[in-house]
Amino acid sequence: MNLIEVKNLKKYFVEKDGLIKKNIKEVKAVDDVSFYIKKGETLGLVGESGCGKSTLGRTLIRLYDVTDGEIIFDGVDISKNKEKDLKQFRKRVQTIFQDPYASLNPNMTARDIIKEPLDIHTKLSNAQKNEVAYEMLEKVGLSREHADRYPHEFSGGQRQRIGIARALSVKPDFIFCDEPISALDVSIQAQVINLLDDLKDEFKITYLFIAHDLSMVRYISDRVCVMYLGSIVEIGNSSDIYENPRHPYTKALLSSIPSIYSSVKEEILEGDVPSPINPPSGCKFRTRCKYAEKICEEQAPKAKDLGDNHLVYCHMV
């Protein structure tokens, strides 16, 4: 069963040039994207910096307003809801942010940070909230003794564990993991990934997971979605995407993974990513694709189903 269904989602930002702000342009950060996330699964989201991954995630959880399209969460379209109508949705959806120091209030103790969502979304007594905070600290590998410490008294990995405990405190159905390991030491990243994986099984959580480390994405994800310039170019089961990528962009992206055992021919991406203000006609990847033909310039590719829910958006496949 799907927890989230996204249909033709668009998120455009308006950019104004000049001193008198007359030249108005649209930045197409997310452009006509459709996908789903099943209950209890982890969908990995990958792509180059600036391709729209974080914008997609933030639009999905309604931190950004939707330009067009639908976001159906557990059967209800929340894409057009006003902020006052989103309180119940906010309880069921939480975020783990990229920077574990910037996302924690330096003037609050670990206990108070974890209790904050409970203050907003529950009517528990203070004693009950404290017990939840202690329980969440233990769930993420810390202890009650850490409850009265401030963020600067923790290491980076410990701070991220507090961020995870905060997200867990209201027992959400869905967590948006916005590059939660990129600011951590390599030695800590695997620990946090394993923790998230264990918590997913224990609490029956659904994840949208963004990371630049493609090996980590493969490890934690059930399915993987590849984005380029605001659009999806390929989506499928993790094993299919990594072992049998079909889109030229996916192949180039995955060939960049360092491996002393890799026999995959390295694909080098030529040129720069085009501007989202004025993306190429037809297939957005065509200006960097060595297989591009005239049809790629004239028509945007539609999804081709390769079987087992493996979709690719490419004329040449």
C-alpha positions as CSV (number, residue, x, y, z in Angstrom):
1,M,0.0,0.0,0.0
2,N,1.3,3.5,-0.9
3,L,1.7,6.0,1.9
4,I,2.6,8.8,-0.5
5,E,1.6,9.4,-4.1
6,V,3.0,12.4,-6.0
7,K,1.3,13.3,-9.3
8,N,2.7,15.8,-11.8
9,L,4.3,17.9,-8.9
10,K,5.8,21.2,-9.8
11,K,7.7,23.7,-7.6
12,Y,8.7,26.9,-9.4
13,F,10.5,29.8,-7.8
14,V,10.1,33.3,-9.2
15,E,13.3,35.2,-9.9
16,K,13.4,39.0,-10.6
17,D,16.3,40.7,-12.4
18,G,17.4,44.3,-12.4
19,L,16.9,47.2,-10.0
20,I,13.3,47.7,-10.9
21,K,12.5,44.0,-10.7
22,K,10.6,43.8,-14.0
23,N,12.2,40.8,-15.7
24,I,10.4,37.9,-14.0
25,K,11.8,34.4,-14.6
26,E,10.7,31.0,-13.2
27,V,13.2,28.6,-11.7
28,K,11.8,25.2,-12.4
29,A,13.3,23.4,-9.3
30,V,10.8,20.5,-9.5
31,D,9.2,20.1,-12.9
32,D,6.3,17.6,-13.4
33,V,7.4,14.8,-11.1
34,S,5.4,11.7,-10.4
35,F,6.2,8.8,-8.1
36,Y,5.0,6.9,-5.0
37,I,6.4,5.6,-1.7
38,K,5.1,2.5,-0.2
39,K,4.4,2.2,3.5
40,G,7.5,0.9,5.4
41,E,9.9,1.4,2.5
42,T,12.9,3.6,2.0
43,L,13.1,5.6,-1.3
44,G,16.5,6.9,-2.0
45,L,16.8,10.1,-4.0
46,V,20.0,10.8,-5.9
47,G,21.4,13.3,-8.4
48,E,24.0,16.0,-8.8
49,S,23.9,19.1,-6.5
50,G,21.2,21.5,-7.6
51,C,19.1,18.9,-9.3
52,G,16.1,19.6,-7.0
53,K,16.3,16.7,-4.5
54,S,16.0,18.8,-1.3
55,T,13.4,21.1,-2.9
56,L,11.3,18.0,-3.9
57,G,11.6,16.7,-0.3
58,R,10.6,20.0,1.3
59,T,7.7,20.5,-1.1
60,L,6.6,16.9,-0.3
61,I,6.3,17.7,3.4
62,R,4.8,21.1,2.7
63,L,7.7,23.3,3.9
64,Y,7.3,24.8,0.4
65,D,3.9,25.6,-1.2
66,V,3.1,23.6,-4.3
67,T,3.1,25.3,-7.7
68,D,1.0,22.6,-9.3
69,G,0.3,18.9,-9.0
70,E,-0.9,16.6,-6.2
71,I,0.6,15.2,-3.0
72,I,-1.6,12.4,-1.7
73,F,-0.6,11.4,1.8
74,D,-2.4,8.3,3.1
75,G,-5.3,8.8,0.7
76,V,-5.7,12.6,1.3
77,D,-4.5,15.3,-1.1
78,I,-2.6,17.8,1.1
79,S,-1.1,19.8,-1.8
80,K,-3.5,22.7,-1.5
81,N,-4.1,22.7,2.3
82,K,-3.5,25.9,4.2
83,E,-1.0,25.9,7.1
84,K,-3.8,25.8,9.7
85,D,-5.1,22.6,8.2
86,L,-1.8,20.8,8.2
87,K,-1.3,20.2,12.0
88,Q,-2.2,16.5,12.0
89,F,-0.1,16.0,8.9
90,R,2.9,17.8,10.6
91,K,2.7,15.3,13.5
92,R,2.8,12.3,11.1
93,V,5.7,13.7,9.1
94,Q,9.1,14.7,10.5
95,T,12.5,15.7,9.2
96,I,16.1,14.8,9.9
97,F,18.3,17.7,8.7
98,Q,21.7,17.8,7.1
99,D,23.6,19.9,9.7
100,P,23.1,18.4,13.2
101,Y,24.4,21.5,14.9
102,A,22.5,24.2,13.0
103,S,19.2,22.3,13.3
104,L,19.4,22.1,17.1
105,N,18.7,25.1,19.4
106,P,21.9,25.9,21.2
107,N,20.0,27.3,24.2
108,M,18.0,24.1,24.8
109,T,19.1,20.9,26.5
110,A,18.8,17.6,24.6
111,R,15.7,16.7,26.7
112,D,13.9,20.0,25.8
113,I,14.9,19.6,22.1
114,I,13.3,16.1,22.0
115,K,10.2,17.3,23.9
116,E,9.5,20.2,21.6
117,P,7.4,18.3,19.1
118,L,5.5,16.8,22.0
119,D,4.7,20.3,23.3
120,I,3.2,21.1,19.9
121,H,1.4,17.9,19.0
122,T,0.4,16.2,22.3
123,K,-1.3,16.9,25.6
124,L,1.0,14.8,27.7
125,S,2.1,16.0,31.1
126,N,5.6,17.3,31.6
127,A,6.6,14.1,33.4
128,Q,5.3,12.0,30.5
129,K,7.2,14.1,28.0
130,N,10.4,13.6,30.0
131,E,9.9,9.9,30.0
132,V,9.4,9.9,26.2
133,A,12.6,12.0,25.9
134,Y,14.6,9.5,28.0
135,E,13.2,6.6,26.0
136,M,14.1,8.3,22.6
137,L,17.6,9.0,23.9
138,E,18.1,5.3,24.7
139,K,16.6,4.3,21.3
140,V,19.3,6.3,19.5
141,G,22.2,5.0,21.5
142,L,22.5,7.7,24.1
143,S,21.4,7.7,27.8
144,R,19.5,9.6,30.4
145,E,22.8,11.2,31.6
146,H,22.9,13.1,28.3
147,A,19.5,14.7,28.8
148,D,20.7,17.9,30.5
149,R,23.6,18.6,28.1
150,Y,23.5,21.3,25.4
151,P,24.3,20.7,21.7
152,H,27.8,22.1,22.0
153,E,28.7,19.4,24.5
154,F,28.1,16.6,22.0
155,S,30.0,15.3,19.0
156,G,28.6,15.6,15.5
157,G,27.4,12.1,15.5
158,Q,25.7,12.4,18.9
159,R,24.0,15.7,17.8
160,Q,22.6,13.9,14.8
161,R,21.3,11.1,17.1
162,I,19.5,13.8,19.1
163,G,18.0,15.1,15.8
164,I,16.8,11.6,15.1
165,A,15.4,11.2,18.6
166,R,13.5,14.5,18.1
167,A,12.0,13.2,14.9
168,L,10.9,10.0,16.6
169,S,9.3,11.5,19.6
170,V,5.9,11.9,18.1
171,K,6.1,8.4,16.4
172,P,5.7,9.7,12.8
173,D,4.7,7.6,9.9
174,F,7.1,9.3,7.5
175,I,10.6,10.9,7.9
176,F,12.3,13.0,5.3
177,C,16.1,12.4,5.7
178,D,17.7,15.5,4.0
179,E,21.3,14.4,3.6
180,P,21.5,13.3,7.3
181,I,25.1,11.8,7.0
182,S,26.9,14.3,4.8
183,A,28.1,16.5,7.7
184,L,29.4,13.5,9.7
185,D,32.8,11.8,9.8
186,V,33.0,8.8,7.5
187,S,33.5,6.5,10.5
188,I,30.2,7.7,12.0
189,Q,28.1,7.6,8.8
190,A,27.7,3.8,8.8
191,Q,26.6,3.9,12.4
192,V,23.9,6.4,11.7
193,I,22.7,4.5,8.6
194,N,22.5,1.3,10.6
195,L,20.6,3.1,13.4
196,L,18.1,4.5,10.9
197,D,17.6,1.1,9.3
198,D,16.9,-0.5,12.8
199,L,14.5,2.3,13.8
200,K,12.6,1.9,10.5
201,D,11.9,-1.8,11.3
202,E,11.1,-1.1,14.9
203,F,8.7,1.9,14.4
204,K,7.4,0.9,10.9
205,I,8.6,4.2,9.5
206,T,8.7,5.2,5.8
207,Y,11.8,7.2,4.6
208,L,12.6,9.5,1.8
209,F,16.4,9.4,2.0
210,I,18.7,11.9,0.2
211,A,22.5,11.5,0.2
212,H,25.5,12.1,-2.1
213,D,27.2,8.9,-1.0
214,L,25.7,6.5,-3.6
215,S,27.0,3.4,-1.7
216,M,25.1,4.4,1.4
217,V,22.0,5.1,-0.6
218,R,22.2,1.6,-2.1
219,Y,22.6,0.1,1.4
220,I,19.6,1.7,3.0
221,S,17.1,2.0,0.1
222,D,14.5,-0.4,-1.2
223,R,14.0,1.7,-4.3
224,V,16.0,4.5,-5.8
225,C,14.9,7.6,-7.8
226,V,17.4,9.5,-10.0
227,M,16.8,13.2,-10.6
228,Y,18.3,15.5,-13.2
229,L,17.5,19.2,-13.5
230,G,14.2,19.0,-11.6
231,S,12.9,15.9,-13.3
232,I,13.0,12.1,-12.7
233,V,15.1,10.2,-15.3
234,E,14.9,6.7,-13.7
235,I,13.3,5.0,-10.8
236,G,13.2,1.3,-9.7
237,N,14.3,-1.2,-7.2
238,S,17.7,-0.5,-5.7
239,S,19.2,-3.7,-7.2
240,D,17.9,-2.9,-10.6
241,I,19.1,0.7,-10.6
242,Y,22.6,-0.2,-9.4
243,E,23.2,-3.4,-11.3
244,N,21.3,-2.6,-14.5
245,P,21.0,1.2,-15.0
246,R,19.4,2.1,-18.2
247,H,19.5,5.9,-18.5
248,P,22.8,7.5,-19.6
249,Y,22.7,9.9,-16.7
250,T,22.2,7.1,-14.2
251,K,25.1,5.1,-15.7
252,A,27.4,8.2,-15.5
253,L,26.3,8.8,-11.9
254,L,26.9,5.3,-10.7
255,S,30.2,4.9,-12.6
256,S,31.6,7.6,-10.3
257,I,31.4,5.3,-7.3
258,P,35.0,4.3,-6.3
259,S,35.5,0.6,-6.3
260,I,38.7,-1.5,-6.7
261,Y,36.5,-4.3,-8.0
262,S,34.4,-2.3,-10.4
263,S,34.4,-3.5,-14.0
264,V,31.8,-0.9,-15.1
265,K,33.1,1.3,-17.9
266,E,33.5,4.8,-16.6
267,E,31.1,7.3,-18.1
268,I,32.3,10.9,-18.0
269,L,29.7,13.7,-18.0
270,E,30.6,16.4,-20.4
271,G,29.7,20.1,-20.0
272,D,27.8,21.8,-17.2
273,V,24.3,21.4,-15.8
274,P,22.0,23.8,-17.8
275,S,20.2,26.5,-15.9
276,P,16.8,25.6,-14.4
277,I,15.6,29.0,-15.6
278,N,16.0,28.0,-19.2
279,P,16.2,24.2,-19.4
280,P,16.8,22.5,-22.8
281,S,13.8,21.6,-24.9
282,G,12.7,18.0,-25.1
283,C,15.0,15.8,-22.9
284,K,16.7,18.0,-20.4
285,F,19.8,15.7,-20.4
286,R,20.3,15.9,-24.2
287,T,22.9,18.7,-24.1
288,R,25.3,16.3,-22.2
289,C,24.3,13.0,-23.7
290,K,26.4,11.4,-26.4
291,Y,23.5,9.3,-27.5
292,A,21.1,12.2,-28.2
293,E,19.2,12.4,-31.5
294,K,16.8,14.8,-33.1
295,I,13.8,13.4,-31.2
296,C,15.5,14.1,-27.9
297,E,15.4,17.8,-28.8
298,E,11.8,17.8,-30.0
299,Q,10.0,15.8,-27.4
300,A,10.3,15.2,-23.6
301,P,10.6,11.5,-23.0
302,K,7.8,9.7,-21.4
303,A,8.1,6.9,-18.8
304,K,9.0,3.5,-20.2
305,D,8.2,0.5,-18.0
306,L,11.0,-2.0,-18.1
307,G,9.2,-4.4,-15.8
308,D,9.1,-4.8,-12.0
309,N,8.2,-1.1,-11.7
310,H,11.5,0.0,-13.2
311,L,10.8,3.2,-15.1
312,V,13.2,5.1,-17.4
313,Y,12.6,8.4,-19.2
314,C,14.7,8.1,-22.3
315,H,14.0,7.9,-26.1
316,M,17.0,5.7,-26.7
317,V,16.0,2.9,-24.3
